Amino acid sequence: MVSPILELTNINKSFGHVHANKNINLTINKGTIHGIIGENGAGKSTLMSIVFGLYQANSGTIKVNGKEINLRSPKDSIINGIGMVHQHFMLVENFTVLENIILGFEGELVFGKNLEKAKKDLKDLCDTYKLNIDLNSTISDLSVGFRQRVEILKSLYRGAEILILDEPTGVLTPQEVDELFKILRSLKEEGKTIVLITHKLIEIMDLTSEVSVMRQGEMVGHTKTENTNKEQLAEMMVGRSVLLRLDKSEVKAGEVLFSVKNLTVKDDLDVTRVKNVDLEIRSGEILGLAGVTGNGQTELLEALSGIRKVESGEIYLEGKKVSDSQKFLDPRELKDKGLAHVPEDRQRMGLVTDFKAYENLIFGYHDQQPFSKSSVLNHRDIISHSKKIMEEYDVRPQSPNLITSNFSGGNQQKIILSRELNENPKVLLVGQPTRGVDIGAIEFIHQRLIDMRDRGAAILLVSVELDEVLSLSDRIVVMFDGMIVGEKENKNVTDRELGLLMAGVV
Amino acid sequence: MEFLYDIASLINSTLRISTPLVFAAMAGIFAERSGVIDFSLEGKMLMAAFVAAVGSYFLGNPWLGLLLAIIACVSLSMLHGFASVTYKGDQVVSCVAINILIIGLTTALAAAWFGQAGLTPTLNEDQRFLEVNLPFAESLRDVPIIGTIYSDILSGHYIFVYLAYLSVPLVFWIVFKTSFGLRLRAVGENPSAVDTAGINVFVMRYKALAINGVLIAFAGAHLSTAVNANFFREMSAGRGYLALAAMIFGKWHPKTALVACLLFGFTDALQIRLQGVELPAIGEIPVQLIQAIPYVLTVVLLAGFVGKAIAPNAIGQPYIKER
């Protein structure tokens, strides 16, 4: 009964000097859910983009159902029954669901009879897989979970037998993930083959029957999922043993260092995004803020760090009022008072990616001794400081003169963290500290945050990764639609409970 | 009666003056909906005017002049595509280069071929487009209202005027009712979505630019072989930029762009009409002030309304497939 539907042999792909895929061999059996796991930058997405015809391999062969095929563009893949749901959705936001799905497969020059047939076919597909999508809604009105379903429906409509999903759960709530997995299982029951690309071990264990592991562009192992476990997979991914659970000592929380009273914040479009929020963070405590992206966390973090105006309410640092609607301290003044901020979007707000590492390592502190004297930068001291700090924070490669964009995501994040943590702030606001960061670096970053807490800092951790919030925080608050909808001690709270709060159900 | 006639002649000139703007705005819609900025409407219009006049002069037929103008403009569009689509150069820079090139090229070629800097010989009646009198225009002229509308406003225009206004529903239909239009709009919003649907992004953008070249050629030919009987230096006089403004003001939509073109055409017609007119209490308005009306209006409209116009999402960005 087991027959291979997709066979890759000796696939090679380079981008300039980067050898993204080295002699990859992979066999995927029909009717299975096959996981491909690896760290960011391991080459998973590149490999699947080759299978989808988006990139062309430098060498190697691809067989579908035993027949060798030549993939020059996604069109060839679609014809051969391969569909892909990309990490960043390939949807036109101001088009309707229907328009997005028929794009490229309109069937006729002028819309008419075929459009009606397409509608009927799509309704049937929606019913079969319980997708529950309104074909006439505009993509921009849909939630992320529904957009993903549109992508799945799109692939099915185009006749996909093999469906590749690239990191599909990164943007979903736990409930949405459950829904997605239900859909994927029903697809499998109908005989479709699913390829799941992910870096989350739990998804592999939950959903797949076979798993392949990639590391640094190479395929390092294949196994049946039932014959392996998370620790073993993590070790294969990283190439050394990894601590999956953090060692966190009990620390007695001290006095309140940072507090927010009745805070309301509006966004650039004058929409109220943070509604009457109260927060208190104590010394030696990590307060985790969980929530689905776009529920006001970004605006809250910006207001707390002095980037965004406060509409009403007050912010206190060490018991002293620093900001209200009348006057507020800017990021520089807050920094001087011992507040550090690691922004959510590191490439937009945390770094100047075109600058060299040493420049980014001193930003915000560049006008202080010893980095500058009477407004002139002291190059030698900056470089020696950068070298020291890059070693301390394990930034790789350790070259202060390298352009920042050439560092991997994890190392860019380490650059920001080292800059902010080096000043020993009393209060640390940190947003999405490990977004797009590989497992090895996550472990390191988490350990540093715990160290900060143990030394008595008050930390606000904003993250959409529930696992991260659960493993780091002492207390957890959940934000939904701009409000704090729940607060839990992180002793006996489950991700179920948090998921329901995040979805605004409770 | 005098007043009614004034209004009729004002509308008549509005239709005529707006014609090149309408062609150019429609051309711009194709390019920009596909995600390619077209600042070079001005240069292409000028090129078309020159080629149409010269072609018609040598070949003795304005239609052949128009054909050559189309070929010239499509070539320029392809050049723009080559620089900014294939080689992913900056789209605005490519357009500015084309505009500057054409100003110099037309002036120099006119000087070389005809001995007059930037001027081509006057075309005779066989070599240019003549006004089209609609059937029964003369006999209906005396019928009240209908006669004025039909004979004084609608009849007696150059062929391009009719073509321009017919092109608007056609463009609307192509952009919003055909599969080509769907792909065109998609490629300007999210080229990755088009690529993953198995459609070649580059081919789509070249197709859009080709249509853009054809449409803008009509605008140029209208200037040099219809309303005028020769080409003169920089005769496009900023109409390409004005059309671009109208297109943005019209939110990249053929119908609203048409309204914007007509508005600009009307202010221009009005300023011509107002020149030398004595207004009660004020007296004669200085001509410079009147001539400034269209430009002032442009600035006011753009400053006041364009904030709400949302450009195609991927405009100005070359499509890069591999990282």
Boltz contact constraints between the chains, C-beta under 6 A:
constraints:
  - contact:
      token1: [A, 55]
      token2: [B, 322]
      max_distance: 6.0
  - contact:
      token1: [A, 74]
      token2: [B, 196]
      max_distance: 6.0
  - contact:
      token1: [A, 74]
      token2: [B, 198]
      max_distance: 6.0
  - contact:
      token1: [A, 75]
      token2: [B, 198]
      max_distance: 6.0
  - contact:
      token1: [A, 78]
      token2: [B, 198]
      max_distance: 6.0
  - contact:
      token1: [A, 90]
      token2: [B, 192]
      max_distance: 6.0
  - contact:
      token1: [A, 90]
      token2: [B, 193]
      max_distance: 6.0
  - contact:
      token1: [A, 90]
      token2: [B, 196]
      max_distance: 6.0
  - contact:
      token1: [A, 91]
      token2: [B, 193]
      max_distance: 6.0
  - contact:
      token1: [A, 92]
      token2: [B, 186]
      max_distance: 6.0
  - contact:
      token1: [A, 92]
      token2: [B, 189]
      max_distance: 6.0
  - contact:
      token1: [A, 92]
      token2: [B, 190]
      max_distance: 6.0
  - contact:
      token1: [A, 92]
      token2: [B, 193]
      max_distance: 6.0
  - contact:
      token1: [A, 103]
      token2: [B, 186]
      max_distance: 6.0
  - contact:
      token1: [A, 103]
      token2: [B, 197]
      max_distance: 6.0
  - contact:
      token1: [A, 104]
      token2: [B, 197]
      max_distance: 6.0
  - contact:
      token1: [A, 104]
      token2: [B, 198]
      max_distance: 6.0
  - contact:
      token1: [A, 104]
      token2: [B, 199]
      max_distance: 6.0
  - contact:
      token1: [A, 106]
      token2: [B, 179]
      max_distance: 6.0
  - contact:
      token1: [A, 109]
      token2: [B, 178]
      max_distance: 6.0
  - contact:
      token1: [A, 109]
      token2: [B, 179]
      max_distance: 6.0
  - contact:
      token1: [A, 110]
      token2: [B, 178]
      max_distance: 6.0
